[in-house]
């Protein structure tokens, strides 16, 4: 059975004895027993044909507003079998936003520790310069600003290169090997392509890191760094309103994060 192109109740691809609601993007968890409507009232397998262009436009506007949290008279379909997380057509359950963000936090902590160890020589020199600068400020001495600014400039490039390399090897290595980083494993999720179950290829894993590498590169420039910071925040936040719960890096790579089966 092909995937529908418009929202509505359709024959369940997993159970021919019931109907399942398709929200226009993914199959939902809403099901109801199969009935036999008359030919005139049936909407199974096709969109209504008696709806005028104006009515179609109004309905689309109401549904879009409802999905985005706006006020509208459109209401969600009935939920006869309970509420569950959205699923893909093959039944995989999309990971909740909190699982994704907690897993990301775990991964950030692990990569930060590894990066800090590798950066110890640079961090030691920077700490010495910073301590000298603050001692001068407290003692009322001037002239130490230039040395401190030079120490900051000297550490930006090593920190960017090391953290980017650690993050790249960490993410790509674990995704190709296990389809999940340690943070995702701890939260019971895995990464997979949108259109089919299975593992993540090396090319796809590299594409998932494109935004992280871009934001790191932008951070090397003071002005572009603000743009990089906005992109870095928007990337994970995107899943909060995306129908497939994809971050921006998922969209770049064509991946989704689902619950481990």
MARROTI-40570 format. One line per 3 residues: for each residue z, x, y of N, C-alpha, C. Coordinates in steps of 0.05 Angstrom, whole numbers. Atoms other than C-alpha are relative to their C-alpha. Layout:
! MARROTI-40570
Z X Y Z X Y Z X Y | ...
//
This chain:
! MARROTI-40570
0 17 -24 0 0 0 0 18 25 | 2 -16 -24 -20 28 68 23 -7 19 | -21 5 -20 31 35 125 -10 -19 21
9 18 -21 26 -24 174 -3 14 27 | 4 -12 -27 5 -11 246 15 -15 22 | -14 16 -20 47 -65 281 26 -10 -12
-25 10 11 119 -90 275 -3 -27 -14 | 0 26 14 133 -147 227 12 3 -28 | -9 1 27 156 -168 158 -24 4 -19
21 -6 19 114 -139 102 11 2 -29 | -8 -4 27 115 -134 27 14 27 -3 | -15 -24 4 167 -82 8 -15 19 -18
16 -19 17 130 -19 -17 16 9 -24 | -17 -8 23 189 -7 -65 8 -23 -18 | -8 23 16 202 -78 -89 -18 -24 7
19 22 -6 148 -131 -94 13 -27 2 | -14 26 0 200 -187 -99 14 -5 27 | -14 4 -25 224 -178 -27 -18 10 23
13 -9 -24 200 -167 44 17 21 14 | -15 -20 -15 220 -107 87 -12 0 29 | 9 0 -28 216 -103 164 -9 27 8
11 -25 -11 171 -50 194 1 -1 30 | -5 2 -29 192 -34 266 -23 12 17 | 22 -12 -15 125 -4 286 -2 30 -3
0 -29 4 145 68 270 8 6 -29 | -9 -6 27 185 69 205 9 -26 -13 | -11 22 15 207 21 150 30 -1 6
-29 3 -5 277 -7 167 14 -6 -26 | -16 7 24 333 -24 119 3 -30 -2 | -3 29 0 325 -99 134 -19 -12 -21
16 12 21 301 -137 73 8 -30 -3 | -5 29 5 296 -211 53 -16 -8 -24 | 15 9 23 274 -247 -10 -28 -9 7
27 8 -4 199 -259 -16 -3 -30 -1 | 6 28 0 177 -329 3 -30 -4 -1 | 29 6 1 110 -364 -1 -7 -18 23
7 16 -23 92 -386 69 -29 -11 -3 | 27 11 1 31 -429 81 -19 19 13 | 20 -19 -11 -33 -395 100 0 0 30
1 2 -29 -27 -421 171 23 15 13 | -23 -12 -13 42 -392 183 5 29 -10 | -5 -26 11 37 -328 142 -6 23 20
5 -25 -16 45 -261 179 2 24 -18 | -4 -22 18 52 -218 117 -27 16 -2 | 23 -17 3 3 -159 119 -19 0 23
18 0 -23 -30 -177 186 15 -11 24 | -13 9 -25 -12 -189 258 -10 -28 7 | 9 27 -8 -16 -260 288 -27 1 13
26 0 -11 -86 -279 307 -4 -21 22 | 2 22 -19 -72 -339 352 13 8 27 | -14 -9 -24 -34 -298 404 -20 9 21
18 -7 -21 -68 -292 471 6 29 10 | -4 -27 -10 -76 -225 507 24 1 18 | -24 1 -17 -23 -245 558 25 -1 -16
-23 2 17 25 -264 504 6 26 -15 | -4 -25 13 13 -199 467 12 21 19 | -11 -19 -19 26 -159 530 29 -5 6
-28 7 -6 90 -197 545 18 7 -23 | -17 -6 23 116 -189 474 4 30 -3 | -3 -29 1 101 -114 475 19 11 20
-18 -8 -21 138 -107 540 29 -6 -7 | -27 8 8 199 -144 513 10 19 -22 | -9 -17 22 201 -102 449 5 28 10
-5 -27 -10 194 -36 487 26 1 16 | -26 1 -15 251 -56 534 24 -1 -18 | -23 2 19 295 -74 475 5 26 -14
-4 -26 13 283 -8 440 12 20 18 | -11 -19 -19 301 29 503 27 -9 12 | -26 9 -9 364 -10 514 -1 -18 24
2 17 -23 337 -53 570 7 -29 -6 | -6 28 4 353 -127 581 -25 -14 -7 | 24 14 9 305 -173 545 9 -23 -17
-6 22 18 303 -238 508 -7 6 -29 | 7 -8 27 274 -202 448 24 9 -15 | -23 -8 16 324 -193 392 -9 13 -25
6 -14 25 326 -149 331 -4 -20 -23 | 3 18 22 304 -181 265 26 -4 -15 | -25 4 15 358 -211 221 5 22 -20
-8 -21 19 396 -163 176 13 -13 -24 | -12 15 23 405 -200 110 15 18 -19 | -13 -17 20 427 -139 70 17 22 12
-18 -19 -12 471 -101 118 -15 20 18 | 12 -19 -18 458 -47 170 1 28 -12 | 1 -28 10 436 23 150 -17 16 18
15 -18 -16 404 83 180 -30 -4 -4 | 29 3 4 328 81 192 -10 18 -22 | 11 -15 22 286 106 135 -30 5 5
28 -5 0 217 136 125 -13 -18 -22 | 13 18 20 164 98 84 7 7 -29 | -7 -7 27 183 138 22 29 -3 -7
-28 6 5 256 117 28 20 21 9 | -18 -20 -10 285 181 58 15 -11 25 | -16 10 -22 342 165 106 2 21 22
-2 -19 -23 339 197 175 29 6 6 | -27 -9 -6 401 238 192 10 -11 27 | -12 11 -24 448 208 244 2 23 21
-1 -19 -21 451 241 312 24 19 -1 | -24 -17 1 522 266 302 -1 21 -22 | 4 -20 21 504 301 237 -17 23 11
18 -20 -10 448 337 272 14 18 21 | -13 -15 -21 489 358 332 23 17 -10 | -22 -16 12 549 381 291 -12 23 -16
13 -21 15 503 420 245 -11 22 18 | 10 -20 -19 471 453 305 23 16 12 | -23 -14 -11 540 471 332 10 22 -20
-8 -19 21 558 505 266 -19 23 -1 | 20 -21 0 493 544 266 3 18 25 | -3 -16 -25 504 565 339 24 19 -2
-24 -17 3 574 591 322 -6 24 -18 | 5 -22 19 549 632 263 -19 21 12 | 19 -19 -12 490 662 300 12 15 24
-14 -13 -22 534 678 360 17 23 -9 | -17 -21 11 582 717 317 -16 24 -9 | 18 -21 10 526 757 285 -12 15 24
11 -12 -24 494 770 353 20 17 15 | -21 -14 -14 560 792 384 6 27 -14 | -5 -24 15 570 843 328 -23 21 6
23 -18 -5 500 872 339 -1 10 29 | 0 -7 -28 510 874 414 25 15 9 | -25 -14 -7 577 910 411 -4 23 19
4 -22 -18 551 974 444 -6 -9 29 | 7 10 -26 521 936 502 23 -16 13 | -22 16 -11 579 888 510 23 18 9
-22 -18 -8 628 947 513 -6 12 27 | 7 -11 -26 591 979 571 2 -21 22 | -2 22 -20 586 912 607 29 -7 6
-29 6 -5 660 898 597 13 21 17 | -12 -21 -17 678 965 627 -9 -3 29 | 10 4 -27 634 952 688 13 -24 13
-12 24 -10 662 882 696 29 5 7 | -28 -5 -5 734 906 691 3 17 26 | -1 -17 -24 721 960 744 -6 -17 25
7 17 -23 689 908 790 24 -18 8 | -23 18 -6 748 859 785 24 16 10 | -22 -17 -11 798 916 795 -5 6 29
7 -6 -28 761 934 859 5 -24 18 | -3 24 -16 762 862 883 30 -5 4 | -29 4 -2 837 855 869 13 20 19
-12 -21 -17 851 921 905 -11 0 28 | 11 1 -27 809 902 965 -21 21 5 | 21 -20 -4 758 957 953 -28 -13 -1
27 10 -1 685 944 969 -20 20 -10 | 21 -19 8 620 974 946 -6 -1 -30 | 4 1 29 626 957 872 -19 -21 -9
17 22 8 580 897 874 -27 10 -12 | 25 -10 9 517 938 864 2 10 -29 | -3 -10 27 544 972 802 3 -23 -20
-4 23 18 566 905 772 -26 -15 -4 | 25 14 2 499 872 787 -20 16 -18 | 17 -16 17 464 931 754 8 -2 -29
-10 3 28 508 923 692 -9 -27 -11 | 10 26 9 489 849 689 -29 1 -7 | 29 -2 5 415 865 695 -6 16 -25
4 -17 23 421 918 641 5 -15 -26 | -7 13 25 451 870 590 -16 -25 -6 | 15 25 4 406 809 601 -22 4 -22
22 -3 20 346 837 562 10 5 -28 | -10 -4 27 386 864 502 11 -26 -12 | -11 25 10 424 798 496 -21 -19 -7
22 19 6 360 757 500 -15 8 -25 | 15 -9 24 324 799 448 16 -3 -25 | -16 1 24 381 803 399 6 -28 -9
-6 28 7 401 730 402 -25 -15 -9 | 25 13 8 328 708 397 -8 9 -28 | 7 -11 27 315 753 337 18 -11 -21
-20 10 19 379 732 302 -6 -30 -6 | 6 28 4 363 658 314 -25 -5 -15 | 25 3 13 292 666 291 2 6 -30
-3 -8 28 309 702 226 19 -20 -15 | -19 19 11 368 654 213 -14 -26 -7 | 12 27 3 329 589 223 -23 2 -20
24 -1 17 263 610 191 8 8 -29 | -8 -9 26 296 646 133 12 -23 -17 | -14 21 15 342 589 112 -18 -25 -4
17 23 4 290 534 124 -21 4 -22 | 19 -6 21 238 568 81 13 2 -28 | -15 -4 25 290 585 28 12 -25 -11
-16 24 9 333 522 26 -7 -26 14 | 7 23 -17 300 473 75 23 -9 17 | -24 7 -16 367 474 112 15 25 7
-18 -22 -9 410 522 152 28 -6 -11 | -28 6 9 484 530 133 13 -24 15 | -11 22 -15 502 481 189 -10 -27 -11
12 25 11 454 428 160 11 -4 -28 | -11 3 27 479 442 89 28 -12 2 | -28 10 -3 551 430 112 1 -29 7
1 28 -8 531 363 142 -17 -17 -18 | 14 16 19 489 341 83 -28 -8 8 | 26 6 -9 420 344 115 -20 22 -7
21 -19 5 353 378 102 -23 -6 19 | 24 3 -16 289 389 141 -24 -3 -18 | 24 5 15 222 363 115 -22 -8 19
23 10 -16 152 346 141 3 -30 4 | -1 29 -5 144 277 172 -15 -16 -20 | 18 16 15 87 254 129 3 2 -31
-3 -2 29 110 276 60 26 15 -7 | -24 -15 8 173 299 23 -8 28 -9 | 6 -27 9 179 372 5 12 20 19
-11 -21 -15 199 439 32 -15 6 26 | 12 -8 -26 183 472 98 -14 27 -4 | 15 -25 2 129 525 101 8 20 21
-7 -21 -20 135 591 139 -12 -7 27 | 12 7 -25 86 567 192 15 -22 14 | -15 22 -12 124 502 203 27 9 10
-27 -11 -8 191 539 206 -3 16 26 | 4 -16 -25 162 586 259 -6 -18 23 | 6 18 -21 135 528 299 25 -14 10
-25 12 -8 205 497 300 16 18 19 | -14 -18 -17 229 559 337 -15 5 26 | 16 -6 -24 175 557 391 15 -7 26
-15 8 -24 219 520 442 23 19 5 | -23 -19 -3 279 566 430 -10 26 11 | 11 -25 -11 236 627 442 -10 -3 28
10 5 -27 204 596 503 23 -1 20 | -23 1 -18 272 580 535 13 27 4 | -11 -27 -2 296 650 520 -17 17 19
18 -15 -17 235 680 554 3 -9 29 | -3 11 -27 243 634 615 26 10 12 | -26 -9 -10 315 657 620 0 28 12
1 -28 -10 293 728 637 -7 0 30 | 6 3 -28 270 702 705 20 -19 13 | -21 16 -12 322 675 754 -10 -29 6
10 27 -7 279 617 779 -9 -16 -24 | 9 14 24 246 600 713 23 -6 -19 | -23 5 17 314 604 680 11 -28 3
-9 28 -4 332 536 711 -17 -19 -17 | 18 17 16 271 505 678 6 4 -30 | -7 -5 28 290 539 612 26 -14 -8
-25 13 6 361 511 617 -4 -30 -4 | 6 29 3 334 440 627 -13 -6 -27 | 14 4 25 287 447 568 19 4 -24
-20 -6 22 344 476 525 18 -24 -5 | -17 24 2 386 414 539 -16 -24 -10 | 17 23 7 329 364 532 -8 1 -29
9 -2 28 308 391 464 17 -15 -20 | -16 15 19 367 367 423 6 -28 9 | -6 27 -10 381 307 468 -21 -20 -6
22 18 5 313 278 452 5 -18 -24 | -4 16 24 337 254 384 16 -25 5 | -17 22 -5 385 205 417 -16 -26 6
16 24 -5 328 158 436 -26 0 -15 | 25 -1 15 271 179 391 2 -17 -25 | -1 18 23 254 127 337 2 14 -27
-3 -15 24 249 181 284 22 20 1 | -22 -18 -4 310 218 311 -9 29 -1 | 11 -27 -2 267 279 325 9 14 26
-3 -16 -24 286 334 373 -28 9 9 | 26 -9 -9 230 364 414 -12 21 -19 | 11 -20 18 224 423 366 -10 -13 -26
11 14 23 214 373 309 -28 -11 6 | 26 10 -7 156 342 346 -21 22 1 | 18 -23 0 125 410 357 -9 8 -28
5 -9 27 131 426 283 -9 -22 -19 | 6 23 18 119 356 254 20 -3 -22 | -21 2 20 186 354 219 20 -22 8
-23 18 -4 245 306 211 23 12 -15 | -24 -8 15 316 316 188 11 -24 -14 | -9 23 16 339 270 132 25 7 -16
-24 -5 17 401 261 89 -9 12 -26 | 6 -13 26 402 305 27 4 -21 -22 | -1 20 22 387 262 -34 15 12 -24
//
